[in-house]
Amino acid sequence: MLPAAANPDLEEIKVGVVMIKCPQTGRAIPTGMKADRERFRCSTVFFAHAYCSICRVNHQWFAGDAWVYEPAERAVLSPTWPQGRGTVEAAS
């Protein structure tokens, strides 16, 4: 989260990691991009590539298939988070 600094009129912006679902394993993987959820949702349509450390290959992905993961204090991604793409489990 970016601080609103000393100006109370400024809004805090949560920045998260852009995630995709690995087409080989179905697990959630980071794309290497960071964005805030609302701006990413409103961004133009694009294709990109992301290296998957699970498969050890580059996956091509479409922005409409990606989501922004804004982690809580400490969370661990599991294969089915979010909404059919994987679940978040609290770290111990």
Backbone bond lengths (Angstrom), bond angles and torsions (degrees), N, CA, C in turn:
res aa  C-N    CA-C-N  psi(-1)  N-CA   C-N-CA  omega(-1)  CA-C   N-CA-C  phi
1 M - - - 1.429 - - 1.521 108.09 -
2 L 1.312 117.29 135.03 1.454 121.38 177.96 1.527 108.53 -88.72
3 P 1.341 118.40 128.89 1.465 120.05 -176.81 1.517 112.24 -68.46
4 A 1.320 115.04 152.01 1.460 121.13 177.97 1.521 110.63 -81.27
5 A 1.314 117.25 9.06 1.466 124.65 179.73 1.521 109.94 56.81
6 A 1.310 117.05 -145.88 1.466 120.83 -177.12 1.528 111.88 -88.73
7 N 1.316 117.90 -8.36 1.456 121.67 -177.75 1.528 110.16 -91.77
8 P 1.337 119.08 110.69 1.465 121.28 -178.47 1.526 113.52 -68.71
9 D 1.339 117.90 -13.06 1.464 120.63 179.28 1.525 111.98 -80.19
10 L 1.336 116.47 -14.43 1.459 119.59 179.14 1.528 110.32 -80.68
11 E 1.292 115.67 145.14 1.458 122.76 -179.27 1.529 109.68 -94.66
12 E 1.338 116.75 141.41 1.455 119.87 175.59 1.520 108.80 -79.85
13 I 1.330 116.56 140.86 1.455 121.89 -179.55 1.522 108.37 -115.87
14 K 1.330 116.30 123.17 1.456 120.59 176.38 1.517 108.39 -84.89
15 V 1.322 116.35 127.26 1.455 121.45 178.45 1.522 107.41 -112.02
16 G 1.315 115.73 131.12 1.455 120.29 179.91 1.515 111.24 -126.82
17 V 1.302 115.24 -177.25 1.462 122.90 -178.63 1.522 108.92 -96.45
18 V 1.326 116.71 131.19 1.461 121.29 176.99 1.531 107.34 -76.73
19 M 1.333 115.71 125.79 1.461 122.70 -174.76 1.530 110.64 -118.56
20 I 1.329 115.16 153.19 1.463 121.55 172.22 1.523 108.24 -134.19
21 K 1.304 115.59 168.20 1.461 122.06 176.09 1.525 108.12 -96.60
22 C 1.327 116.98 126.50 1.462 121.22 177.36 1.525 108.34 -64.54
23 P 1.329 118.55 124.10 1.464 120.38 -178.82 1.530 113.48 -68.42
24 Q 1.327 117.11 -19.68 1.470 120.62 -179.80 1.527 112.14 -83.70
25 T 1.339 116.76 -44.14 1.461 121.38 -173.50 1.518 114.36 -109.97
26 G 1.330 116.87 -17.91 1.455 120.40 -176.83 1.522 113.51 80.50
27 R 1.334 117.77 3.10 1.465 121.59 -178.48 1.519 110.88 -84.60
28 A 1.323 115.71 150.12 1.464 121.82 177.51 1.525 109.35 -73.90
29 I 1.344 116.33 131.39 1.461 120.83 179.16 1.532 109.69 -132.62
30 P 1.335 117.72 146.93 1.462 120.48 177.49 1.523 110.79 -76.63
31 T 1.332 115.49 148.05 1.469 120.33 179.75 1.517 112.65 -92.72
32 G 1.328 116.55 -13.09 1.458 120.34 -174.67 1.523 111.79 93.63
33 M 1.318 117.22 -2.06 1.464 122.01 178.80 1.522 109.71 -101.85
34 K 1.338 116.68 151.14 1.457 122.63 172.90 1.512 107.84 -123.60
35 A 1.333 116.74 144.45 1.462 121.36 -179.47 1.521 109.20 -162.61
36 D 1.325 115.79 161.37 1.454 117.11 170.81 1.531 106.42 -90.42
37 R 1.314 116.01 148.14 1.470 122.89 -170.69 1.523 113.12 -55.49
38 E 1.322 117.42 -48.61 1.467 120.41 -175.22 1.525 112.11 -66.95
39 R 1.312 117.61 -43.58 1.470 119.68 179.48 1.528 110.90 -66.54
40 F 1.329 116.99 -37.41 1.463 119.04 178.58 1.525 110.26 -66.07
41 R 1.327 116.62 -41.32 1.475 121.06 179.29 1.526 111.24 -60.81
42 C 1.326 116.86 -33.72 1.471 121.50 -177.91 1.531 113.13 -93.50
43 S 1.323 117.88 1.88 1.465 120.19 -177.11 1.529 111.30 -71.58
44 T 1.316 114.96 162.81 1.454 120.10 178.26 1.530 110.22 -67.85
45 V 1.292 116.06 156.86 1.458 121.94 179.91 1.525 109.10 -70.45
46 F 1.317 116.32 134.31 1.461 119.87 178.53 1.517 111.04 -152.67
47 F 1.324 115.30 160.71 1.458 123.12 172.46 1.520 107.26 -109.66
48 A 1.315 116.26 150.05 1.460 120.70 177.87 1.528 108.90 -151.34
49 H 1.310 115.86 175.98 1.458 122.08 177.06 1.522 108.72 -122.30
50 A 1.323 116.16 147.17 1.462 121.48 176.01 1.519 108.29 -139.50
51 Y 1.326 115.48 136.44 1.456 120.20 177.01 1.518 108.66 -78.50
52 C 1.318 115.86 130.99 1.461 122.11 179.53 1.526 108.38 -102.97
53 S 1.326 115.48 116.26 1.463 119.21 -179.76 1.526 111.99 -74.14
54 I 1.316 117.56 -13.52 1.463 121.15 177.47 1.533 109.72 -78.48
55 C 1.340 116.72 -52.39 1.474 122.35 -179.32 1.525 112.78 -86.47
56 R 1.325 115.41 -20.41 1.461 122.95 -175.57 1.525 112.89 62.87
57 V 1.330 114.69 39.69 1.465 122.01 175.45 1.531 108.30 -138.86
58 N 1.330 116.34 164.79 1.458 121.48 173.46 1.522 108.84 -87.99
59 H 1.326 115.70 131.32 1.460 121.05 176.00 1.523 108.64 -105.69
60 Q 1.323 117.06 134.86 1.460 121.06 172.84 1.517 106.72 -84.08
61 W 1.333 116.78 137.19 1.454 119.73 -179.71 1.515 111.32 -139.08
62 F 1.305 114.43 156.61 1.444 124.75 -177.98 1.529 107.45 -107.38
63 A 1.311 118.51 135.99 1.464 122.21 -176.66 1.528 112.70 -54.06
64 G 1.311 117.37 -33.92 1.462 120.93 179.59 1.516 113.78 -66.35
65 D 1.330 117.43 -16.94 1.465 121.67 179.33 1.519 112.46 -97.29
66 A 1.326 117.19 -1.09 1.461 121.84 -177.40 1.526 110.01 -101.25
67 W 1.327 115.79 164.48 1.449 121.88 176.30 1.531 108.53 -145.24
68 V 1.335 115.01 162.29 1.465 120.53 179.16 1.518 107.85 -100.62
69 Y 1.316 115.64 122.58 1.455 122.44 177.24 1.520 108.44 -97.19
70 E 1.328 116.26 115.54 1.459 122.44 177.13 1.519 106.30 -108.83
71 P 1.325 117.73 97.52 1.461 120.49 -173.62 1.525 113.85 -65.54
72 A 1.321 114.60 146.41 1.463 120.80 170.76 1.524 105.64 -73.86
73 E 1.286 118.28 -164.05 1.465 119.64 -176.71 1.514 112.54 -49.36
74 R 1.315 117.79 -59.88 1.464 121.81 178.90 1.503 107.33 -144.38
75 A 1.305 117.22 117.13 1.456 120.87 179.77 1.513 108.81 -138.58
76 V 1.310 115.85 154.87 1.454 121.80 178.90 1.522 107.04 -120.57
77 L 1.336 117.40 129.38 1.462 120.38 178.47 1.509 110.00 -73.28
78 S 1.309 115.32 136.91 1.451 119.76 172.13 1.519 107.50 -119.07
79 P 1.316 118.98 165.60 1.464 122.52 -169.00 1.520 117.28 -57.95
80 T 1.306 120.65 -20.13 1.455 118.99 -174.55 1.522 114.93 -109.83
81 W 1.324 118.71 22.15 1.459 121.17 -179.45 1.510 111.90 -100.56
82 P 1.329 124.60 147.33 1.452 128.79 -17.45 1.513 110.05 -95.28
83 Q 1.270 117.31 160.56 1.469 125.02 175.45 1.517 112.76 37.58
84 G 1.313 115.13 65.34 1.451 119.59 179.35 1.509 113.76 86.39
85 R 1.321 118.09 -8.24 1.458 121.49 179.18 1.520 111.23 -100.47
86 G 1.326 117.76 -12.24 1.449 122.64 -179.13 1.518 109.44 156.16
87 T 1.313 119.89 171.93 1.454 123.54 175.96 1.514 109.52 -127.36
88 V 1.298 116.32 155.99 1.458 120.27 176.76 1.521 106.85 -102.61
89 E 1.297 116.09 131.27 1.455 121.22 177.09 1.515 107.85 -117.63
90 A 1.314 116.40 139.27 1.467 120.03 179.32 1.520 109.64 -65.84
91 A 1.307 115.40 138.96 1.463 120.03 177.99 1.513 108.65 -80.44
92 S 1.321 116.56 146.44 1.469 118.83 179.24 1.490 111.68 -96.35
